[in-house]
Amino acid sequence: MNDLWSALCLVAVFEGLLLFAAPNAWKRAAEQLYAMPNLRLRALGGIVVVAGLLALRLLRG
């Protein structure tokens, strides 16, 4: 459970770094996501989840 909290904290750090370093790029990306149809967003989310799980599986062995 401690690993999960550590991972969530790292996600917050990376998100914060993006907002701090490139706020305009982050806004443009958010606008592009808002303009996407829901079906495409769901597909993109599914791809990211599967890629993350595969990467985690490879790292954990």
C-alpha positions as CSV (number, residue, x, y, z in Angstrom):
1,M,0.0,0.0,0.0
2,N,2.9,2.3,0.7
3,D,4.1,1.9,-2.9
4,L,0.7,3.0,-4.2
5,W,0.9,6.2,-2.1
6,S,4.4,6.8,-3.3
7,A,3.3,6.4,-6.9
8,L,0.4,8.8,-6.4
9,C,2.7,11.4,-4.9
10,L,5.1,11.1,-7.8
11,V,2.2,11.6,-10.2
12,A,1.4,14.8,-8.3
13,V,5.0,16.0,-8.5
14,F,5.1,15.4,-12.3
15,E,1.8,17.1,-12.8
16,G,2.9,20.1,-10.7
17,L,6.2,20.3,-12.7
18,L,4.3,20.5,-15.9
19,L,2.0,23.2,-14.6
20,F,4.9,25.1,-13.2
21,A,7.3,24.8,-16.2
22,A,4.8,25.1,-19.1
23,P,1.4,26.4,-18.1
24,N,0.4,27.6,-21.6
25,A,1.3,24.2,-23.2
26,W,-0.7,22.5,-20.4
27,K,-3.7,24.8,-21.2
28,R,-3.5,24.1,-24.9
29,A,-3.4,20.3,-24.2
30,A,-6.4,20.6,-21.9
31,E,-8.3,22.5,-24.6
32,Q,-7.5,19.8,-27.2
33,L,-8.7,17.1,-24.8
34,Y,-11.9,19.0,-24.1
35,A,-12.6,19.2,-27.9
36,M,-12.1,15.4,-28.4
37,P,-15.2,13.2,-28.6
38,N,-15.8,11.1,-25.5
39,L,-15.3,7.8,-27.4
40,R,-11.8,8.9,-28.5
41,L,-11.0,10.0,-24.9
42,R,-12.1,6.6,-23.6
43,A,-10.0,4.8,-26.1
44,L,-7.0,7.0,-25.3
45,G,-7.6,6.4,-21.6
46,G,-7.8,2.6,-22.1
47,I,-4.5,2.7,-24.1
48,V,-2.8,4.6,-21.4
49,V,-4.0,2.2,-18.7
50,V,-2.9,-0.9,-20.6
51,A,0.5,0.7,-21.4
52,G,0.9,1.6,-17.7
53,L,0.0,-1.9,-16.6
54,L,2.4,-3.4,-19.1
55,A,5.2,-1.1,-18.0
56,L,4.5,-1.9,-14.4
57,R,4.6,-5.6,-15.1
58,L,7.9,-5.3,-16.9
59,L,9.4,-3.3,-14.1
60,R,8.1,-5.6,-11.3
61,G,9.2,-8.7,-13.3
